[in-house]
Amino acid sequence: MTVNPEGRKMFCPNCGTSLSDNVEFCSNCGFNIKTGQAPQARSQTLFTPPQPYGQPYLGAPLKSEVLSLILAFLIPGAGHLYVGRLTRGLVVLVVYYGISAIMIMTMFAAIPGLFTGDVMMDGSLEVSVLIAFIILSMIALVIWIVQLIDAYNLTKQYNDTVRRTGQPPW
């Protein structure tokens, strides 16, 4: 670009910024006025912001997903307790074992003479007792499967949050 002999201002042909006389590069976009070449693109590097002042990165330890599943498999609710969800773990524990206790009492009550010693196994278990036992068993099985899945998902959520923030989510 040449200097305008009429005294008018020069403008960058790339971005239109007003320029002073005899400049080689545009101060706004870096366009080379003399050669007419656009500036080279800069490589972008990832920037990680520093930790806030007074807040050192302590990094909570990660929880094992396998151990969480093993605990939940053996003792319903223990996987939740391991991850730190105490209330949910205790609720699962109490409900699962409460239903199991009701199932056991139902079966003992269905066997006539069990507590007096006059047990007569003549196949006289009532159908209603068997239906109640089957329903309670299905409920216990559903609770057991759901708590396994939930313990695994909570462990993954816990680990993802610790990796992202360095702090436990709860």
C-alpha positions in Angstrom: 0.0 0.0 0.0 1.4 3.4 -0.9 1.0 6.6 1.1 -1.9 8.7 -0.2 -0.5 12.0 -1.6 -3.8 13.7 -0.8 -3.3 13.4 2.9 -6.1 10.9 3.5 -5.7 8.3 6.2 -4.5 4.8 5.2 -6.6 1.7 6.1 -5.5 -1.9 6.5 -6.8 -3.9 3.5 -7.2 -6.9 5.7 -9.3 -5.6 8.6 -9.9 -1.9 7.8 -8.1 -0.4 10.8 -6.9 3.2 10.4 -3.1 3.3 10.1 -0.5 6.0 10.4 1.9 6.7 7.5 4.9 4.6 6.9 3.9 1.5 9.0 4.9 -2.0 7.9 2.3 -4.0 9.9 -1.3 -3.4 10.9 -1.4 -2.9 14.7 -4.8 -4.7 14.9 -4.4 -7.8 12.8 -0.7 -8.0 11.9 -1.2 -7.7 8.2 2.1 -6.9 6.3 1.3 -3.7 4.5 4.4 -3.7 2.3 4.3 -7.3 1.0 0.5 -7.7 1.3 0.8 -11.0 3.3 -1.5 -12.0 6.1 0.1 -12.9 9.4 0.9 -16.5 10.2 -1.5 -18.3 12.5 0.0 -18.9 16.0 -0.1 -22.4 17.4 -2.6 -22.8 20.1 -1.4 -24.3 23.4 -3.6 -25.6 26.1 -3.7 -23.3 29.1 -4.3 -24.7 32.5 -5.2 -22.0 35.0 -3.2 -22.0 38.2 -4.7 -23.1 41.5 -6.3 -20.2 43.5 -4.0 -18.6 46.0 -4.1 -20.4 49.3 -5.9 -23.4 47.8 -3.2 -26.1 47.2 -4.3 -29.1 45.1 -4.7 -31.9 47.6 -6.3 -34.5 45.4 -8.6 -36.9 47.1 -7.8 -40.6 46.5 -9.7 -42.4 43.8 -12.1 -45.3 44.7 -11.8 -48.7 43.1 -14.8 -49.6 41.0 -14.0 -53.3 41.3 -13.9 -53.1 45.1 -17.1 -51.2 45.2 -18.8 -53.9 43.1 -17.4 -56.7 45.3 -18.6 -55.0 48.5 -22.0 -54.4 47.0 -22.2 -58.0 45.7 -21.4 -59.4 49.1 -23.2 -57.0 51.4 -26.0 -54.8 49.8 -25.3 -51.2 50.7 -21.6 -51.7 51.5 -20.5 -50.3 48.1 -22.4 -47.1 48.9 -20.7 -46.9 52.3 -17.3 -47.4 50.6 -17.9 -44.5 48.2 -19.1 -42.2 51.0 -22.9 -42.2 50.4 -23.6 -43.2 54.0 -27.4 -42.5 54.1 -28.1 -44.3 50.9 -25.9 -47.2 51.9 -27.7 -47.6 55.3 -31.1 -47.4 53.7 -30.2 -50.1 51.2 -28.8 -52.2 54.0 -31.8 -51.9 56.3 -34.4 -52.4 53.5 -32.7 -55.4 52.0 -32.1 -57.2 55.3 -35.5 -56.2 56.6 -37.1 -57.8 53.6 -34.9 -60.9 54.1 -35.9 -61.1 57.7 -39.6 -60.9 56.8 -39.0 -63.7 54.2 -37.4 -65.9 56.9 -40.2 -65.3 59.4 -42.8 -66.0 56.7 -41.2 -69.4 55.9 -40.9 -70.3 59.6 -44.5 -69.4 60.2 -45.6 -71.5 57.3 -44.2 -74.7 58.7 -46.7 -76.0 61.2 -45.3 -77.1 64.6 -41.8 -75.8 64.0 -41.5 -74.1 67.3 -43.3 -76.9 69.3 -41.2 -79.7 67.9 -44.1 -81.4 66.2 -42.9 -80.8 62.6 -45.0 -82.6 60.1 -43.8 -82.2 56.6 -46.9 -83.4 54.8 -46.7 -80.7 52.0 -49.3 -78.6 53.6 -47.6 -75.2 53.0 -50.2 -72.8 52.0 -50.2 -71.3 48.5 -50.6 -67.8 49.9 -47.4 -68.1 51.9 -45.5 -69.4 48.9 -46.8 -66.5 46.8 -45.7 -64.0 49.5 -42.3 -65.6 49.7 -41.8 -65.4 45.9 -42.9 -61.8 45.8 -40.6 -60.8 48.6 -37.8 -62.7 46.9 -38.3 -60.8 43.7 -38.3 -57.5 45.5 -35.1 -58.4 47.3 -33.5 -59.5 44.0 -34.5 -56.2 42.3 -33.0 -54.2 45.2 -29.8 -56.2 45.1 -29.4 -55.7 41.3 -30.2 -51.9 41.4 -27.9 -51.3 44.3 -25.0 -53.0 42.4 -25.6 -50.8 39.4 -25.9 -47.7 41.6 -22.8 -48.4 43.6 -20.8 -48.8 40.3 -22.2 -45.5 38.9 -21.6 -43.6 42.1 -18.0 -44.8 42.1 -17.5 -43.6 38.5 -19.1 -40.3 39.4 -16.9 -39.9 42.5 -13.7 -40.7 40.5 -14.7 -38.3 37.6 -15.3 -35.5 40.1 -12.0 -36.1 41.9 -10.1 -36.2 38.6 -11.7 -32.9 37.5 -11.6 -30.9 40.7 -9.3 -32.8 43.1 -12.1 -32.8 45.7 -14.7 -35.5 46.5 -18.2 -34.7 45.3 -19.9 -35.3 48.6 
